[in-house]
Amino acid sequence: HLLALSAAGVGRKSVRQATDINEAILQKIRSGVRTQIRRSTERRILAMPIAAAMLSDGAHVDAAPSWALVAELVQAGFTKRRIAHELGQTGQGLQLGPKLITVRNADRLRRVHARLINSDERMVDSAESARLIRELLDEGYLANRIVHEAGPNALALPRRITVRQAKTIADTHRRLTQ
């Protein structure tokens, strides 16, 4: 795939920028010196389509797919300000065109989306965690112990909590009920 990208006029620097893979590693892969790579490295390289790669970083593409990614991140509990910060923007809000976006920003947003949407910071519904807490209370565990084990707001969960907190509550429930 790296050879095909090269034949299409896409250099190592462009591939490095699009994939966040060290340029020296890309050269070793391309030349055959490095014959084994991680799956994540392979996925990042293969995710770079040749047709899209032929566009320069400054070229403009339809912004709708990027705004769909932003909407999904907002639904997952991330603010537009946080998304802008993750993109390296320093202003108060998210600076993306409503109809067109540069290839560079679209690629950055895809990488930020992939990282955040799979992170423990993503927000989820707290109903299952609240059920587990109620179960512990019904089993006779003291509120102090539950708060100590599951976190300070475990007894008064908001409607949405982070994946990290949901995992902590599930782990607490599993430990105490085994």
N, C-alpha and C positions, 0 to 999 in steps of 0.2 A: 504494500500500500504506500509506503514511503517512496519507493521508486516511481510509482504511478503519480503521486503528488509532485515529485520532482520533475517528471516528464511534462506535467501540466504547468510547470513554471512556478511551483510553490517551493520556496526554500526552507531550510532548516529553521531559520529564525521565525518565519511565519507559523510553521508547525509548532515550534516551541511556545510561541505566544498563544496559540489556539488550544494547546494541550497541557500547558504547564509542566512539560517534561524537559529536563536539562538537555541543552543542545548537544553536549558531548555524548550523552547516552543515545540520543537520536542518531547521531553519526555512527556510533558503534553498531546500533541495530541495523541501520541502512547498509553498512559495509559488510555485515555478517560477522563482525568480531564478537558481538554479543548475540548469542543464539537462543538464550532463554530470558524471558521477561515476565513480569507479573501480569496477571490477567487485567488488573486495573490499567496498567500501562497500555496493553494491547487494545482494550476497549476505548481508551482516550484517543489513540492513534486512528483506529478504525472508525470512530465516530466522526472523523473529519471527512465529509464527503468531498470528492474531487471537484464536483461542479461548484459547490459552495466555496471551496478552498481557492478557486480561481478568482474569486472576488477579492479585491484588496480590502484591508481592514477599514478603510475610510468609505467604502462603497455603501450605499443605502439599500436596505431591504425592507420589506413589509414589517411593520411594528406589531401587528396583531398577535403573532405567536409569542412575542416577548411580553406583551401586556397580559396574555393568558397565563404565562409563568408568574408574573407579578401578582395577578389575582389569586393564583393558587397559594403563593407564599403568604399573602394577606389573610386568606382563609385559614391558613395554618398558624396564624397568630403573629406573624412578623409585620412590623410597621414598614411603611414605604421609606421612612427615614432610615431604618435599620438596613433595608435593602440597598438604599443609596450608599450608605456607609460601606457595606460589603462590596459594592461595585467600585469603591475608591472615590466616590463623589464627596465633595466637601460642603456643598450647599445645604440649605435647610430641607429641601425636598428631593424627590426623585426626578432627575433630569433626563427624561427619555422623550423623544418625539412622539406625538400621538398617532401619526400615520407611517412615518419612516424612522428607521433606526440604523446606525452604522453596524457593519458586520462585527466590528470590534466589540461594541456594546452588547450586541445580541449574543456573541460568544461568551462574554463575561457573565452576562445574566444567566445563560444556561449553566455555567459552572457554579455560580452562586446558588442557583435553584437546586441543583443536584446535591450540593453540600448541605444546605439548610433544610431541605424537605426531608432528608434522612437523618437529621440531627435530633438529639434529645431535647432541643429547645422548642421543637414543634409543639403546638398546642393540640390537645385532644379533649373530647368530652369527658367530664369527671364522673359520670354516672356509675361506671363499673368500679372505680376507686371508692366512691361513696358507699356502694354496696358492700365492698370488702371491709371498710371501716365499720359499718353497721353490724356486719357479721362478727367482727372482733368484739364489739361492745356487747352484742347478744351472748357471746361466749363467756362474758364476764371479765374481759381484760379491762383494766383501769384506764381511764382517759389519759392520765399522766404517762403511762407506759406507751400507749399508742402514739402520743405526741412525741415522746422521746425517740421512738423507733421510726416513725413515718414522717416526721417533720412538724413544724409549729402550727401549720394551718390545716392539718389532717382532719380535724374534727369539724371544720367549717370551710369545706372546699368551694371555690368559685365554680361557675358552670364549666369553665375550661381550665385545664392544668397542663403543664409541660409533660412531655413523654417521660422525662427524667423523674418527675414526681410520681407519675402513674407507676413507673417501674419500681420506685422505692416503696410505694404502698403495697404493690403486689408481692414484692420480696418480703416485706414485713409480715403480710398475711400468711404467706407460705411458711416462713420461719416459725411463726407463733402457733400455727395450726397443725404442724407436722407431728 
